[in-house]
Amino acid sequence: MEQDFDSLLADPLEPIATRRLVLRRPQLADADAMAQLANDRGIATMMARLPHPYEREHAEAFLETCDQELVYAVTCRDDGAFMGLCGVRATPKPSLVDLGYWLGRPYWGKGYTTEAAQALIDLSFTRLGVERVTANCRAINLASRRVLEKCGFQHRGTGTFLSMVAGRVASEDFTLDRRAWESLKAWGRD
């Protein structure tokens, strides 16, 4: 069932289960784990809106506002451990959303980010009914670029964004349209 972005936000976010993850609404109980994982300069330098150092107060402030965007806590399906965040943000064009994510360093290199991103991409096309999902990453963030490529995104250009920690940085812009996503699903990329 398709919903617009605002009506999906108004409903309680239902958890999304994948093979190894559960994506759920972030909770105040996540603040300590969020602060511990996000207090990593290596993560902050790759992000636009993540300060460093990152303390519990930052996590609490974020958690108070995350109901204004479609944000999910990425958690381990086996033990419920908080691993990071992912979400899609509305844009001025109702047919387009922007994907974002970060996971803590202990969870890098295991395919978790790709798994979480794929779940949100599927949600965007099936529940939100968008025609395109966009994303960007720092030009030097090869791991994030690889996540986007594995999800079927196509490189569409370069740009810059303002990082709270690193200043103005070079970025790579990516897009995934509905037709490409449908083709990937038909070929068995779940």
Secondary structure as GFF3:
##gff-version 3
##sequence-region A 1 190
A	DSSP	alpha_helix	5	10	.	.	.	ID=ss1
A	DSSP	beta_strand	16	17	.	.	.	ID=ss2
A	DSSP	beta_strand	21	24	.	.	.	ID=ss3
A	DSSP	three_ten_helix	28	30	.	.	.	ID=ss4
A	DSSP	alpha_helix	31	38	.	.	.	ID=ss5
A	DSSP	alpha_helix	41	44	.	.	.	ID=ss6
A	DSSP	alpha_helix	56	65	.	.	.	ID=ss7
A	DSSP	three_ten_helix	66	68	.	.	.	ID=ss8
A	DSSP	beta_strand	70	76	.	.	.	ID=ss9
A	DSSP	beta_strand	82	90	.	.	.	ID=ss10
A	DSSP	beta_strand	96	103	.	.	.	ID=ss11
A	DSSP	three_ten_helix	105	107	.	.	.	ID=ss12
A	DSSP	alpha_helix	112	126	.	.	.	ID=ss13
A	DSSP	beta_strand	132	138	.	.	.	ID=ss14
A	DSSP	alpha_helix	142	150	.	.	.	ID=ss15
A	DSSP	beta_strand	154	163	.	.	.	ID=ss16
A	DSSP	beta_strand	167	177	.	.	.	ID=ss17
A	DSSP	alpha_helix	178	186	.	.	.	ID=ss18
###
